Amino acid sequence: KAGVTQTPRYLIKTRGQQVTLSCSPISGHRSVSWYQQTPGQGLQFLFEYFSETQRNKGNFPGRFSGRQFSNSRSEMNVSTLELGDSALYLCASSLTGRTNEKLFFGSGTQLSVL
Amino acid sequence: AQKITQTQPGMFVQEKEAVTLDCTYDTSDQSYGLFWYKQPSSGEMIFLIYQGSYDEQNATEGRYSLNFQKARKSANLVISASQLGDSAMYFCAMREYYRDDKIIFGKGTRLHILP
């Protein structure tokens, strides 16, 4: 069974640009969640999607958005990039997103904003 | 207020020794779940173990066990017979069932296993 796939692995952008990250969950998993990891703030929850609907959202500005498609694949978009958006962005999937379910993570997208 | 506290930023342990990684949490929710994840240098987070707040027995998964002390709000991870491949970052995390349901991670502990 293929794991969670995130593309691209690395991205370099400049301030003001926008970026789209992609996540393909494990087959059969309907919940996808996104996380930002930085040395200063650690791992922070961005949002969770289940059956194409955003079910939960972290404390991030509106520049961070996402969506989920009918095949459960998800994309995350960051508009008007800032230097502070440089981070490892991790995607995780689970069967239904129930609170006690373990998450399966991808290897992440390393975003550098110059 | 920080909800998950991992007080050990880094640890060095001799191979084959047991190691305990500390985690304390803060919640007023009665129903919650506690997780430990491992992050090797490749970046991918790997699930290790889960403990529900109503579980009476400490969780175990192979060489991993969770020392759950509910009254003290502590959920320490114990790795028995450490191996070189255990060198990684370890994150404690919590999800509150009713209040928020967002997973919250601690800052992590960097574990180094020495040969």
Interface residues (C-beta under 8 A of the other chain):
Chain A: S33 G42 L43 Q44 F45 E48 N56 G58 L88 L90 A92 T99 N100 K102 L103 F104 F105 G106 S107 G108 Q110
Chain B: Y32 G33 F35 Y37 S42 G43 E44 M45 I46 F47 Y50 G52 F91 R95 E96 Y97 D101 K102 I103 I104 F105 G106 K107 G108
